[in-house]
Amino acid sequence: MKRVLLAGIVLALAVGSPALAFARHHSVTHWDDDGGGTFSAATLNGTYIFQGSGFADDGKAGEVAVLGTLTFDGVSAVTGNLILTHGNNSQNSCNDTFTTGTYSLTGGGGAPGQFTMQIPLTTGSINFGLLVPDPEGRTALAIESDNGALDVTVCGSASIVSMSLKGKLKRLDGGYGGDD
């Protein structure tokens, strides 16, 4: 009985102790769960670094990494450039610039903000789902949402027929913090 009581006291102290709060707070993305703010197209506004990774198949499946900048106009347009490195048998890397991408809010305005984004490539386009944790739009998580079926050409190279890609966006204005 004493052991059970002692274990309960230790657990209560560990959970309630400010000194141990760091051990519980390990999330790198803080969702705005207090209802303080709404999301709109203006949530994404400014230039963001986009970093992603996954797999792509252009006849030779391999890992793919993407790095680039995306500039959102706060209304519905996104422009930018992507550097794509495909680690298949031929290991290629290229830079593709686009000026006619689009994005829109798909969620109801509550947290987290849910958006779609379409990035045009040399031929075809890649679609993404975005989750934005706070109405200030400092960061976003991205996942390619084409369900594996694509027919796109990046930088004039071979046609990519399937891709699985996920990544993060961070606004350049210093609106991101921490070590995430």
Backbone as JSON, one array per atom type, in Angstrom:
{
  "sequence": "MKRVLLAGIVLALAVGSPALAFARHHSVTHWDDDGGGTFSAATLNGTYIFQGSGFADDGKAGEVAVLGTLTFDGVSAVTGNLILTHGNNSQNSCNDTFTTGTYSLTGGGGAPGQFTMQIPLTTGSINFGLLVPDPEGRTALAIESDNGALDVTVCGSASIVSMSLKGKLKRLDGGYGGDD",
  "N": [[0.82, -1.17, 0.0], [1.95, 1.22, 0.8], [3.86, 1.55, -1.22], [2.25, 1.94, -3.49], [0.98, 4.35, -2.8], [3.25, 6.0, -2.56], [4.2, 5.86, -5.22], [2.09, 7.12, -6.51], [2.28, 9.73, -5.47], [4.83, 10.5, -6.44], [4.3, 10.41, -9.19], [2.33, 12.43, -9.38], [3.85, 14.67, -8.61], [5.74, 14.7, -10.69], [4.18, 15.17, -12.94], [2.99, 17.63, -12.33], [5.09, 19.38, -11.79], [6.85, 22.33, -12.44], [9.55, 22.27, -12.96], [9.96, 19.92, -14.3], [8.57, 20.28, -16.56], [9.7, 20.71, -19.07], [10.3, 18.17, -19.95], [7.89, 17.1, -20.73], [7.07, 18.81, -22.76], [7.69, 18.59, -25.83], [7.06, 18.98, -28.42], [7.56, 20.15, -31.75], [5.94, 21.69, -33.25], [3.55, 24.0, -32.57], [0.24, 23.93, -32.04], [-2.44, 26.13, -32.47], [-4.58, 25.98, -30.16], [-6.29, 27.39, -28.59], [-8.38, 28.77, -29.68], [-7.83, 31.32, -30.45], [-7.93, 33.22, -32.92], [-8.42, 33.28, -36.48], [-8.18, 31.59, -39.63], [-7.24, 32.52, -42.93], [-6.89, 33.22, -46.47], [-4.95, 35.13, -46.33], [-3.34, 34.3, -44.27], [-1.16, 32.82, -45.2], [1.41, 34.52, -46.32], [4.02, 36.13, -47.84], [7.53, 35.19, -48.11], [8.68, 31.88, -48.06], [10.8, 29.24, -46.94], [10.98, 26.13, -48.43], [11.25, 22.78, -47.71], [11.58, 19.44, -48.53], [11.12, 15.85, -48.68], [11.17, 12.5, -50.03], [9.95, 9.94, -52.19], [10.31, 9.23, -55.68], [9.25, 8.22, -58.95], [10.51, 7.85, -62.04], [10.57, 5.98, -63.97], [12.73, 4.84, -62.95], [12.8, 4.2, -59.77], [13.49, 6.16, -56.87], [14.96, 7.96, -54.08], [13.9, 11.31, -53.38], [14.67, 14.73, -53.0], [13.68, 17.99, -52.12], [14.18, 21.45, -52.29], [13.54, 24.85, -51.84], [12.14, 28.13, -52.55], [9.07, 29.63, -51.73], [6.72, 32.04, -52.54], [3.99, 33.54, -51.19], [1.11, 35.42, -51.99], [-0.85, 36.3, -50.23], [-3.43, 36.22, -51.09], [-4.19, 34.34, -53.3], [-2.22, 33.38, -54.99], [0.9, 31.71, -55.65], [4.37, 31.79, -56.06], [7.68, 30.8, -57.13], [10.71, 28.85, -56.71], [12.05, 25.61, -57.21], [14.46, 23.3, -56.18], [15.29, 20.22, -57.19], [16.41, 17.08, -56.33], [17.01, 13.93, -57.46], [17.54, 10.75, -56.45], [17.95, 8.4, -58.12], [19.1, 5.79, -60.32], [20.56, 7.46, -62.02], [21.11, 9.82, -60.67], [20.15, 12.91, -60.56], [19.91, 16.51, -60.58], [18.12, 19.54, -60.45], [16.85, 22.86, -61.16], [13.8, 24.42, -60.98], [11.76, 27.02, -61.91], [8.73, 28.71, -61.12], [5.77, 30.61, -61.88], [3.04, 30.69, -61.7], [1.57, 29.4, -59.65], [-1.0, 28.25, -57.36], [-3.0, 28.69, -54.35], [-5.28, 27.84, -51.7], [-7.58, 28.29, -48.97], [-8.95, 25.55, -47.37], [-10.11, 24.54, -45.13], [-12.41, 25.29, -42.42], [-11.6, 27.7, -41.28], [-10.83, 27.42, -38.7], [-8.43, 26.2, -36.21], [-6.11, 23.54, -36.89], [-5.04, 25.6, -39.69], [-6.17, 24.64, -42.86], [-5.02, 24.1, -46.06], [-4.83, 24.02, -49.67], [-2.39, 23.58, -52.24], [-1.1, 24.25, -55.42], [1.52, 23.54, -57.54], [2.91, 24.45, -60.52], [4.84, 22.69, -62.98], [7.48, 22.0, -65.4], [5.98, 20.47, -67.26], [2.66, 19.65, -66.42], [1.55, 19.49, -62.94], [2.14, 19.63, -59.38], [0.32, 18.76, -56.54], [-0.44, 19.83, -53.24], [-1.29, 19.29, -49.81], [-1.66, 21.48, -47.11], [-0.95, 22.14, -43.7], [-1.36, 24.59, -41.38], [-0.17, 25.76, -38.41], [-0.73, 28.11, -36.86], [-2.59, 31.23, -36.87], [-0.91, 33.29, -37.67], [0.72, 32.28, -39.59], [3.43, 31.36, -39.64], [4.75, 28.91, -40.02], [4.36, 25.8, -41.82], [3.16, 22.51, -42.49], [3.64, 20.23, -45.12], [2.26, 18.02, -47.55], [2.47, 16.0, -50.36], [-0.27, 15.55, -52.47], [-1.24, 13.93, -54.56], [-2.03, 11.34, -54.66], [-0.2, 9.41, -55.52], [-0.36, 9.17, -58.3], [0.92, 10.62, -61.07], [1.86, 12.75, -63.81], [4.19, 14.39, -64.64], [6.74, 16.69, -65.67], [9.85, 17.62, -64.61], [12.1, 20.22, -64.79], [12.61, 19.59, -67.45], [13.43, 16.96, -67.49], [13.05, 13.35, -67.35], [9.7, 12.08, -67.33], [7.84, 12.11, -64.36], [6.09, 9.61, -62.82], [4.99, 8.78, -60.44], [4.91, 9.92, -57.05], [5.88, 10.47, -53.69], [5.85, 12.76, -51.29], [6.83, 14.8, -48.59], [7.0, 17.69, -46.46], [8.25, 20.8, -44.98], [7.4, 24.21, -44.39], [8.85, 27.37, -43.77], [8.55, 30.66, -42.8], [10.46, 33.41, -44.02], [10.76, 35.85, -42.68], [11.66, 35.79, -40.11], [9.69, 34.83, -38.58], [9.61, 32.37, -37.49], [10.49, 30.17, -34.89], [12.56, 28.65, -32.37], [14.04, 25.37, -32.57], [13.05, 23.8, -34.63]],
  "CA": [[0.0, 0.0, 0.0], [2.85, 2.37, 0.86], [4.48, 1.7, -2.54], [1.25, 2.52, -4.39], [0.84, 5.74, -2.4], [4.49, 6.67, -2.93], [4.22, 5.97, -6.69], [1.1, 8.14, -6.87], [2.85, 11.04, -5.12], [5.91, 10.76, -7.4], [3.65, 10.71, -10.47], [1.69, 13.75, -9.27], [4.9, 15.68, -8.63], [6.36, 14.74, -12.01], [3.25, 15.77, -13.89], [2.69, 19.01, -11.98], [6.28, 20.15, -11.48], [7.38, 23.18, -13.51], [10.94, 21.89, -13.26], [9.95, 18.81, -15.22], [7.69, 20.6, -17.69], [10.45, 20.57, -20.31], [10.28, 16.78, -20.38], [6.61, 16.84, -21.38], [6.85, 19.72, -23.88], [8.71, 18.24, -26.81], [6.53, 19.19, -29.77], [8.22, 21.21, -32.51], [4.91, 22.48, -33.88], [2.58, 24.37, -31.55], [-1.05, 24.19, -32.65], [-3.23, 27.17, -31.81], [-5.78, 25.3, -29.73], [-7.08, 28.21, -27.68], [-9.42, 29.47, -30.42], [-7.43, 32.71, -30.61], [-7.59, 33.62, -34.27], [-8.97, 32.5, -37.57], [-7.32, 31.43, -40.79], [-7.75, 32.99, -44.22], [-5.83, 33.18, -47.49], [-3.9, 36.06, -45.89], [-2.47, 33.62, -43.31], [0.08, 32.55, -45.93], [1.78, 35.77, -46.97], [5.45, 36.33, -47.73], [8.41, 34.18, -48.69], [8.94, 30.73, -47.2], [11.71, 28.18, -47.37], [10.29, 24.84, -48.52], [12.16, 21.64, -47.7], [10.8, 18.22, -48.54], [11.79, 14.62, -49.1], [10.29, 11.38, -50.27], [10.33, 9.04, -53.26], [9.73, 9.53, -56.99], [9.49, 7.19, -59.96], [10.53, 8.32, -63.43], [11.03, 4.78, -64.66], [13.73, 4.34, -62.0], [12.4, 4.72, -58.47], [14.57, 6.58, -55.99], [14.66, 9.03, -53.14], [13.88, 12.65, -53.94], [14.74, 15.82, -52.04], [13.28, 19.27, -52.72], [14.48, 22.65, -51.52], [13.2, 26.0, -52.65], [11.42, 29.23, -51.94], [7.69, 29.84, -52.17], [6.23, 33.35, -52.12], [2.54, 33.61, -51.18], [0.68, 36.81, -52.1], [-1.86, 36.62, -49.24], [-4.74, 36.16, -51.73], [-4.39, 33.01, -53.89], [-1.12, 33.03, -55.9], [2.2, 31.34, -55.09], [5.44, 31.73, -57.04], [8.9, 30.36, -56.48], [11.61, 27.96, -57.41], [12.33, 24.36, -56.51], [15.63, 22.52, -56.55], [14.91, 18.83, -57.01], [17.46, 16.09, -56.51], [16.42, 12.6, -57.53], [18.62, 9.78, -56.24], [17.76, 7.11, -58.78], [20.36, 5.29, -60.89], [21.32, 8.49, -62.72], [21.33, 10.95, -59.75], [20.09, 14.21, -61.22], [19.48, 17.64, -59.8], [17.77, 20.64, -61.33], [16.16, 23.99, -60.57], [12.62, 24.74, -61.78], [11.1, 28.24, -61.42], [7.33, 28.8, -61.57], [5.15, 31.91, -61.59], [1.58, 30.63, -61.76], [1.0, 28.48, -58.68], [-2.17, 28.74, -56.63], [-3.31, 28.08, -53.06], [-6.55, 28.3, -51.14], [-8.0, 27.76, -47.68], [-9.97, 24.52, -47.56], [-10.76, 24.29, -43.85], [-13.43, 26.26, -42.04], [-11.04, 28.87, -40.63], [-10.37, 27.07, -37.36], [-7.09, 25.66, -36.1], [-5.09, 24.21, -37.71], [-5.49, 26.04, -41.0], [-5.99, 23.64, -43.9], [-4.9, 24.73, -47.36], [-4.31, 23.25, -50.79], [-1.44, 24.36, -53.04], [-0.75, 23.61, -56.69], [2.76, 24.08, -58.1], [3.11, 24.01, -61.91], [6.2, 22.32, -63.34], [7.72, 22.11, -66.83], [4.65, 20.02, -67.73], [1.87, 19.14, -65.3], [1.68, 20.19, -61.67], [2.12, 18.83, -58.16], [-0.64, 19.28, -55.58], [-0.07, 19.63, -51.84], [-2.13, 19.69, -48.69], [-0.87, 22.21, -46.13], [-1.5, 22.4, -42.38], [-0.7, 25.76, -40.8], [-0.52, 25.66, -37.0], [-1.21, 29.32, -36.21], [-3.11, 32.22, -37.81], [0.16, 34.18, -38.16], [1.3, 31.62, -40.76], [4.9, 31.31, -39.59], [5.21, 27.62, -40.51], [3.34, 24.89, -42.34], [3.55, 21.17, -42.88], [3.16, 19.99, -46.48], [2.31, 16.66, -48.06], [2.04, 15.91, -51.75], [-1.59, 14.93, -52.37], [-1.68, 13.42, -55.86], [-2.34, 9.92, -54.5], [0.77, 8.58, -56.21], [-0.53, 9.18, -59.75], [1.38, 11.87, -61.65], [2.46, 12.77, -65.14], [4.82, 15.71, -64.65], [8.14, 16.78, -66.06], [10.56, 18.61, -63.81], [13.34, 20.68, -65.4], [12.82, 18.98, -68.74], [13.94, 15.58, -67.39], [12.07, 12.29, -67.57], [8.39, 12.25, -66.72], [7.64, 11.44, -63.07], [4.77, 8.98, -62.87], [4.45, 8.72, -59.08], [5.77, 10.58, -56.07], [5.42, 10.6, -52.32], [6.7, 13.84, -50.82], [6.34, 15.59, -47.47], [7.99, 18.69, -46.09], [7.94, 21.9, -44.08], [7.6, 25.58, -44.85], [9.18, 28.33, -42.72], [8.59, 32.01, -43.34], [11.79, 34.01, -43.91], [10.79, 37.11, -41.94], [11.99, 35.56, -38.71], [8.47, 34.45, -37.92], [9.72, 31.02, -36.97], [11.38, 30.15, -33.74], [12.95, 27.34, -31.88], [14.97, 24.55, -33.34], [12.28, 22.83, -35.42]],
  "C": [[0.87, 1.25, 0.0], [3.49, 2.62, -0.5], [3.51, 2.35, -3.53], [1.08, 4.0, -4.08], [2.07, 6.55, -2.79], [4.58, 6.87, -4.45], [3.24, 7.03, -7.15], [1.61, 9.54, -6.58], [3.94, 11.43, -6.11], [5.32, 11.13, -8.75], [3.01, 12.09, -10.44], [2.73, 14.87, -9.3], [5.53, 15.82, -10.01], [5.47, 15.43, -13.02], [3.05, 17.26, -13.61], [3.89, 19.9, -11.78], [6.73, 21.01, -12.66], [8.81, 22.8, -13.89], [11.0, 20.74, -14.26], [9.07, 19.08, -16.44], [8.39, 20.44, -19.02], [10.39, 19.14, -20.83], [8.98, 16.43, -21.1], [6.45, 17.66, -22.64], [7.93, 19.51, -24.92], [8.24, 18.46, -28.24], [7.26, 20.33, -30.46], [7.22, 22.08, -33.23], [3.83, 22.75, -32.84], [1.27, 24.75, -32.21], [-1.79, 25.22, -31.81], [-4.56, 26.56, -31.38], [-6.62, 26.12, -28.78], [-8.17, 29.0, -28.39], [-9.06, 30.91, -30.71], [-7.01, 33.03, -32.02], [-8.23, 32.72, -35.3], [-8.01, 32.52, -38.74], [-8.03, 31.96, -42.03], [-6.62, 32.85, -45.23], [-4.67, 34.08, -47.09], [-2.97, 35.44, -44.85], [-1.13, 33.29, -43.95], [0.41, 33.79, -46.75], [3.27, 35.99, -46.75], [6.22, 35.17, -48.33], [8.77, 33.14, -47.65], [10.03, 29.87, -47.81], [10.89, 26.89, -47.36], [11.35, 23.75, -48.6], [11.32, 20.38, -47.62], [11.64, 17.03, -48.96], [10.77, 13.52, -49.29], [10.85, 10.48, -51.35], [9.64, 9.46, -54.55], [10.11, 8.42, -57.95], [9.39, 7.82, -61.34], [10.97, 7.17, -64.34], [12.1, 4.09, -63.83], [13.39, 4.97, -60.66], [13.62, 5.09, -57.64], [14.12, 7.67, -55.05], [14.71, 10.37, -53.86], [13.93, 13.65, -52.79], [14.42, 17.11, -52.78], [13.63, 20.37, -51.75], [14.13, 23.83, -52.4], [12.58, 27.11, -51.84], [10.04, 29.33, -52.56], [7.26, 31.2, -51.66], [4.71, 33.39, -52.31], [2.12, 35.07, -51.17], [-0.39, 37.21, -51.08], [-3.28, 36.57, -49.81], [-4.99, 34.76, -52.3], [-3.23, 32.55, -54.77], [0.15, 32.68, -55.12], [3.18, 31.23, -56.25], [6.69, 31.2, -56.35], [9.8, 29.54, -57.36], [11.86, 26.73, -56.54], [13.6, 23.74, -57.06], [15.29, 21.08, -56.2], [16.12, 17.95, -57.26], [16.83, 14.71, -56.41], [17.55, 11.58, -57.48], [18.33, 8.43, -56.85], [19.09, 6.68, -59.38], [21.19, 6.38, -61.54], [21.63, 9.71, -61.86], [21.32, 12.29, -60.47], [19.58, 15.28, -60.27], [19.17, 18.78, -60.75], [17.03, 21.71, -60.55], [15.02, 24.36, -61.5], [11.93, 25.94, -61.14], [9.67, 28.26, -61.96], [6.74, 30.13, -61.12], [3.64, 31.85, -61.5], [0.98, 29.61, -60.81], [-0.19, 29.11, -57.97], [-2.25, 28.06, -55.27], [-4.65, 28.6, -52.59], [-6.81, 27.62, -49.8], [-9.09, 26.73, -47.93], [-10.7, 24.2, -46.27], [-11.74, 25.4, -43.53], [-12.89, 27.51, -41.37], [-10.56, 28.62, -39.22], [-9.0, 26.43, -37.4], [-7.1, 24.15, -36.25], [-5.68, 24.64, -39.04], [-5.19, 24.99, -42.04], [-6.05, 24.32, -45.26], [-4.56, 23.69, -48.42], [-3.37, 24.17, -51.56], [-1.14, 23.55, -54.29], [0.46, 24.31, -57.27], [2.92, 23.55, -59.53], [4.59, 23.72, -62.17], [6.38, 22.5, -64.84], [6.5, 21.63, -67.6], [3.95, 19.42, -66.53], [2.07, 19.98, -64.05], [1.65, 19.19, -60.53], [1.18, 19.53, -57.19], [-0.21, 18.91, -54.17], [-1.24, 19.97, -50.94], [-1.21, 20.36, -47.7], [-1.64, 22.31, -44.82], [-0.69, 23.53, -41.77], [-1.12, 25.83, -39.34], [-1.08, 26.93, -36.37], [-1.65, 30.36, -37.23], [-2.07, 33.22, -38.32], [0.89, 33.56, -39.34], [2.81, 31.53, -40.78], [5.47, 30.03, -40.18], [4.04, 26.84, -41.09], [3.97, 23.53, -42.58], [2.92, 20.91, -44.24], [3.25, 18.51, -46.81], [1.75, 16.66, -49.47], [0.77, 15.06, -51.77], [-2.12, 14.42, -53.7], [-1.98, 11.93, -55.83], [-1.45, 9.01, -55.34], [0.68, 8.6, -57.72], [-0.17, 10.55, -60.32], [1.76, 11.66, -63.11], [3.06, 14.15, -65.3], [6.26, 15.59, -65.13], [8.76, 17.91, -65.27], [11.85, 18.95, -64.52], [13.63, 20.0, -66.73], [13.35, 17.56, -68.69], [12.8, 14.59, -67.61], [10.79, 12.55, -66.8], [8.31, 11.46, -65.42], [6.22, 10.91, -63.05], [4.17, 8.75, -61.49], [5.46, 9.36, -58.13], [5.08, 10.56, -54.71], [6.37, 11.6, -51.67], [6.06, 14.53, -49.63], [7.42, 16.58, -47.07], [7.45, 19.74, -45.14], [8.17, 23.22, -44.79], [7.89, 26.45, -43.63], [9.29, 29.71, -43.35], [9.94, 32.66, -43.04], [11.86, 35.25, -43.03], [11.15, 36.95, -40.47], [10.79, 35.14, -37.92], [8.5, 33.02, -37.39], [10.71, 31.04, -35.83], [11.76, 28.75, -33.38], [13.91, 26.64, -32.81], [14.26, 23.52, -34.19], [12.65, 22.83, -36.86]]
}
